[in-house]
Amino acid sequence: MESPSTPHEWLEHEDNLARSGRISRLEWLASHYPDASGFLLHGGWLSKQLLEEAKYCYVFGQYLAAAILGVAFVERVLASQFYATGRNDLERAGGLDLLQQALQAGLLSQEEFHRFDRMRRLRNPLVHFRRPMVVDTVEARAVKESTHPKQVVESDAREILEGVLAVLKRHSI
């Protein structure tokens, strides 16, 4: 087949190639989504947008973006809960500090703390430079697991989205 020559043809070609995967990911997301007709989220419109874009990116196979946005959503929801109670000292707190404070304040169980810390550790090599093949990089993990880096990132994005949905279930109204 010739390469698509117009934007319309390119999109149609991409849609045809990726449709079944998108449907599969959307079905997975729908089956794990909390049962509700709407949510109120701590952190306002931006929290909602982080959630929506993380879901959208996952469905469309943009796994790096889904992972990064998913962790940003969790951090924003937790930070805004602290802010709502007068904790202005955590406005620019790092992810680990935020999680530790949330654990101390009873916003997270020990199990949730470990889950969200793992999400943070999956995200960090995506947004903070690491030397090639350092243990926690996507590439090093792919070699260790004998798989393609895209498979590693897809798995990470799904794990992060599971955590995002757990936050949605527990920390929304």
N, C-alpha and C positions, 0 to 999 in steps of 0.2 A: 504494500500500500504506500502511496505517495504521502509525503509529509503534508499535514493540513496547511493550507495557504492563507486562510483568513482566520481572524479571531473566533468567529462563529464555528468554523469547521474544527479548529483546534479544541474548543470547549466540547463540541459534540463528540469528538474522538476521545477526549479524556473522560467524559461522562460514560461513554460506552465501556471503556476499559475498567473504570473504577467502581461502577455502580453496584455490583454484587458485594464487594467489600464494604462499601458504605452502608448498604442495607444490613449486612451482618453486624457491623459495629453499632448501628442505630438500634437494632433489635436487642443487642446486649445492653446498651445504655438504657433503653426503655424498660427492660426487665429488672434493672437494678435501681431505677429511679424511685424516690419516695412517693408514696401515694398521697397526693394533695392536689388541689386545684390552683394553689398559689402559695407563695412564700414571702415573708418579710425577712430581710437579711440585715444583719449588722453590717455597717459599712456603706449602706446606701446603694445608689445607682452603680457605682464602680464595682462593688462586690457582685451585683447581679450580672454586670457585663463580663467580669472575669469568669464567672460560672458559665455563662452562655457561650463565650468564645472558647473556653476549654472544651466544652462538650462538642461544639461545632468543629473545632480543629481535630478532635479525636475521630469523629465520624468521617471527616474528609481526609483522614490519614496524615494529618500534620502533627505527628507525635511529639516532636520537640516542643512545639508551641503549646500543645495540650498539657504536657508535663509542667512546663514553666508557668503557664497561666493557672493551672490547678493548685500548685503550691502557693502562688501569689494570692489566690482566693482564700486558702486556709489561713495564711498569715494575716490578711486584711480583716477577715471575720474575727479572729482572735484579738487583734490589736484594737479593733473598734469596740469590742466588748469591754476591754479594759478602759478605753477612753470614756465610754458611756458611764463607767463607775467612778470617774475622776482620776484615773491613772494616766496622767499626761506624760509620765516619765518613760513610757514605752512607745512613744510616737515613732521613733526611728530605731527601735530595737531590732537586733538581728534575729534570724529565725530560731536559733537555739535558745537565746535568752527569752524570747517570747514563749516558746514551748515550756521552758522551765518555770516561768512565772505562771503560765496557765495551769500547769500541774500543781504548783503550790497553792494556787487560788481555788482549786477544785473544778476548774473549767474542763480539765481533761483527766481521764483515768490514767493509770500507769500504762495500760495497754494502748490507749489512744496516743499517749506521749510517744511510745516506741514506734507506733505506726507512722505518726506525723514526722518524727525525727528521721525515719527511714526515707520518707518521701522527700524531705529536705536534702538528705544525703544523695538521693538519686538525681535531684535537680541540680545540685551545686556544680558537678563537673560539666553540666550543660551551659552554665552561665559564667563560671569562673575558670579561667585558663588552667590547664594541667599539662605537664610535659607529656609528650606522646607515650602511650602505653603504661602510664602510671596505673596502679591497681584499680582505681575507681572510675577510670575513663570508659566510655562506651566501647571503644575499640578493644581495650584490654579485656573487658568482660566478654565481648564477642569471641575473642580468641579462646579464652578460658572455657566458654560454653560451646565452642565449635559451631557458631552460628553467625549470621550476618548482623552487623551493627543495627540495621533497621529493625530486626526482630527484637533486639535488646531494648531499643527505644520504644517500640510498640508495647512490649510487655510492661515496661516502666510506666508508660502513659496510662495503661489500663489500671495498674496498681495505684497510681496517683489518683485516677478518677474514682476508684473505689473509696479512697480516703476522702475525696471531695464530697462524695455522696453521703458518707458517714457524717461529715460536718453539717451538710445540709439537713440531714435527719435530726441531728442533735442540737444544732445551734441556730436554727431558724424558727420563726414563729408561724 
